[in-house]
Amino acid sequence: MNAGLLAKLFGTDRRWHGPCTVVLDADASIQATGSDSIVNSGTKMYSPRLISGRVAADAICLLADEGALLLVQTHKIRQATGHDITRQTLVFVSIPHVAAVEMEGLAPLKLLGLAEPAVSPTFVVSDTPR
């Protein structure tokens, strides 16, 4: 991804920005598609793992001079006692390996000097059975 485009989206002032998903050209994320369990005779059954380049970040900061994005991921792990442990992971990403950035809503268009598109619905969902 172009470093100039990232600078327009995240600025060069080294501030943290809100959540987004960064897509990398590498296998950088492993997610369980279900829950692991213990079955008969104590045998562990692991759910399938999905390996992708999509990294969900709770906070992101651009270090333009260093050519890197800093991504912070927060994980809450529920213990058997009912208490939650919060763990944060800091991921350093080289800008040339960023393939895409996904953000919620259309507000980032204003940072690029673009107006929101006039999109008309292409289909209507009806509650009445056919």
C-alpha positions in Angstrom: 0.0 0.0 0.0 1.2 3.5 -0.7 2.7 5.2 2.3 1.2 8.5 1.3 -2.3 7.1 1.4 -1.7 5.7 4.9 -0.4 9.1 5.9 -3.6 10.7 4.8 -5.7 8.2 6.7 -3.6 8.1 9.9 -1.6 11.3 9.8 2.1 11.6 10.5 1.8 13.0 14.0 2.3 9.6 15.7 -1.2 9.5 17.3 -3.2 6.4 18.0 -6.3 5.9 15.9 -9.4 3.7 16.4 -10.1 0.1 15.5 -9.6 -1.3 12.0 -8.5 -4.4 10.2 -5.2 -4.5 8.4 -4.8 -7.0 5.6 -1.2 -8.2 5.0 0.4 -10.1 2.2 1.5 -12.7 4.8 0.0 -15.4 7.1 -0.1 -13.2 10.1 -3.2 -14.2 12.1 -4.5 -17.5 13.4 -8.1 -17.7 14.6 -10.0 -20.6 16.0 -13.3 -21.2 14.1 -14.9 -22.8 17.1 -14.1 -23.7 20.6 -11.6 -26.4 21.8 -13.1 -29.1 24.0 -12.2 -32.1 26.0 -14.2 -35.3 25.1 -14.3 -38.9 26.2 -11.4 -40.1 28.3 -9.8 -36.6 28.4 -9.0 -36.5 24.8 -8.6 -32.9 23.6 -10.4 -31.9 20.4 -9.1 -28.8 18.8 -11.4 -26.7 16.5 -10.0 -25.9 13.1 -7.7 -22.9 12.8 -8.0 -20.2 10.1 -4.7 -18.7 9.0 -5.0 -15.4 7.1 -3.4 -12.1 6.6 -6.2 -10.2 8.3 -5.1 -8.6 11.6 -7.9 -7.0 13.7 -6.4 -4.0 15.5 -7.9 -2.1 18.4 -5.6 0.8 17.9 -3.2 1.7 15.1 -0.4 4.3 14.7 1.6 5.2 11.6 5.4 5.7 11.9 6.0 7.2 8.5 9.7 7.9 8.9 10.4 4.3 10.0 8.1 2.8 7.3 6.0 0.9 9.9 2.5 0.6 11.3 2.0 -0.3 14.9 -1.0 -2.4 15.7 -2.4 -3.1 19.2 -4.6 -6.1 19.7 -6.4 -6.6 23.0 -7.5 -10.1 24.0 -9.7 -10.9 27.0 -9.3 -14.4 28.3 -12.0 -15.8 30.6 -10.6 -17.9 33.4 -12.4 -20.9 35.1 -12.9 -18.6 38.1 -14.9 -16.2 36.1 -12.3 -13.5 36.1 -11.0 -12.0 32.8 -7.4 -11.5 32.0 -6.7 -8.7 29.5 -3.6 -9.2 27.3 -2.4 -6.7 24.8 -0.2 -7.5 21.8 1.9 -5.0 19.9 2.5 -5.9 16.2 5.0 -4.0 14.1 4.1 -4.1 10.4 6.3 -3.0 7.5 4.3 -0.7 5.2 5.2 -2.5 2.0 3.4 -5.6 3.3 0.1 -3.8 3.9 -2.3 -4.9 1.2 -5.5 -3.2 2.5 -7.0 -1.4 5.5 -10.7 -2.0 6.5 -12.5 0.7 8.5 -16.0 0.9 9.9 -18.2 3.5 8.2 -17.4 6.1 5.5 -15.9 8.8 7.6 -12.3 8.2 6.3 -13.5 9.4 2.9 -13.5 12.9 4.2 -9.8 12.6 5.0 -9.2 11.8 1.4 -11.3 14.8 0.2 -14.1 12.6 -1.1 -17.8 12.8 -0.6 -19.9 9.8 0.5 -21.3 7.9 -2.5 -25.0 8.0 -3.2 -25.8 4.3 -3.0 -29.3 3.2 -3.6 -30.5 -0.2 -2.2 -30.4 -2.9 -4.8 -32.8 -5.2 -3.0 -35.5 -5.0 -0.3 -35.8 -7.5 2.4 -39.4 -8.3 3.2 -40.8 -9.9 6.3 -43.8 -11.3 4.5 -43.5 -15.0 3.4 -43.9 -15.8 -0.3 
